[in-house]
Amino acid sequence: MVTPAQLLGVGSKVISVGLEPILIQVHNWSNKQLAHFTISQPTVTYQSIRNMSVAMIEAYMQLLFLPLGRGRPSINPCPW
């Protein structure tokens, strides 16, 4: 189990903007726009999705792989 504080603490270390508002924005957008195919306003920006992706990857590394005693998996860096 991971607490909200743990997720925000880990994710906030790897992006330069506040994580919680982006998490809420991307979650709401993905729930409406992607899952239900409805128009969600406001839409999210590319930078918000990128920031959330970076934060979630770090959260998986710190809160899943390390506690399981596994090293950080090697992933291909994003070319952007």
N, C-alpha and C positions, 0 to 999 in steps of 0.2 A: 504494500500500500504506500502510495505517495501522497503527501498532503499538498494542498494548494500552495502553502508557504514554501515547501521544498521545490516544487515546479517553478514557481516565480523566482526563487532564489537562484537556482541553477540557470534558468533561461535568461535572466536579467544580466548575467555576467558576460554574455556573448553578443548582445546587441546594445546599441547606444541609445535606444529610446525605451520608454516604459513598456514592459511586456504585457501587463494585464489588459490595457485597452486594446492592444493589437490582438491578443488572444480572443477577447470577446468579439471584436469586429470580424475576424476571420472565421470564428466558429459560427456566428450568426449568418454570415454570407454563405459559407459552405452548406449550412443546414438548409437555407432557403433556395439558394441559386443552384447548387449541385444536386442536392437530394430530392428536392421537390419541383425543380424546374420552374420556380416562380421568380419574378423580378424582385430583387432585394436592393433597397436603397439605404444608404449610399453603397456603391460598389467599393470593393477593396482595391487598393493600389498594388501594383507589382512589388513595390518595396515592402509593403505590409506582409504579403505572402512570403517574400524572401526572408524577412526578419523572423517570421513565425517558423519557417522551415529550419533556419539556423538554430533557433532556440529549442525546437523540438528534437532535433538531432542531438544537440548537447544534452538535453534531458534524458534521452534514451541512453546515451553513453554513461552519464554520471549516475543515473538512478536505476538502471537496469543491468547493463553489462558489468560495471565495476562491482556492485553488490553480489552479482553471481560469480565473481572471481574470474571473469573473462576479460581479456584485454580489449582495448578499443578496436573494433573492426576497421579495416582499411576501406574507405569509401572514396569514390572518384570525386575530386573537387568539382564544384560547379564552374563551368567555363565563363560565367558572367563576371 
